[in-house]
Structure formats: structure tokens, C-alpha cells
Amino acid sequence: MLKLIVGVKGTGKTKTLIKMVNAALDESKGSVVCVEKGNKLIHEIKYLARLLDTDAYAVTDAESLYGFVAGIYASNHDVTHIFIDSALKICNNDLSAFEEFVFKAAKLGEQNGIEFVFTCSLPIEELPESLEGYLDLTQR
């Protein structure tokens, strides 16, 4: 399963993600990973989650982000949830590359039972139609 939390800056995407990460920690019998650009969530996410900063690993585009995510799962098959804050920004705001990343991550999740949640700072009207099925409208 893959969910996208989409909206412009200041609409509560990251706060929603934080709540979802902390809730996943309470229910998961495996590992919960939260990926972010920078190190701003360290005090918001419970210490039980693995918090990873893409800047520390030179993840700067959609292709390297997918490799990073696949590597996370390849190194730990107990991962049940992967959350990515500012996923579009990590993908260099390249909407086309982000779209491809979402499709590949969704497939990885389906094949391995991983739940993905990504935040994306973008007016919802600008989200490609092909990604609308991933929108998480229940968390707002």
C-alpha cells in the first residue's frame, strides 16, 4: 500500500506524517523507517523508528531515492513501514521522475508487504492524474 499526502506548504503534511509514523510504531511487529531531507524530525518521531537523513547519504534525485529505499528493505526484511517526508523535494522537484519513483515504490511495497507514505509539497491540482489513486484524503 502506498499513500501520498499532498498539499502546499503549511497545510499540515509533516504533522500528519509524524502522527502516522508514531501510530505505526504502536501497531507494527517489525521495523518502521522515516526518511527525511535534513534532520528536523528528530524530536517529533519516537526513538523506536529508524530516522534517516537523505542529505547524509547523498540522495539527491528520484533514482537514488528509489535505490535508497530498496536498499533499506534489502538490508532489513522486517521493515513494515517506510515514510518519506518531502519526497518530491528529495526528487529535485522533478514531477515526472517522482511519478516513476511512486510507481516503483508501490510495486516494491505490494511485492513485500511494505506500507509507504510520502509527503509531497504541491498544489493538489498539479498532481499528475496517474497518481490520484494514491492520495490519502482521510488523514487531513
Beta strands, then each sheet from edge to edge (+ up, - down):
strand 1: 2-7
strand 2: 31-36
strand 3: 50-53
strand 4: 79-84
strand 5: 115-121
sheet 1: 1+ 5+ 4+ 2+ 3+
end
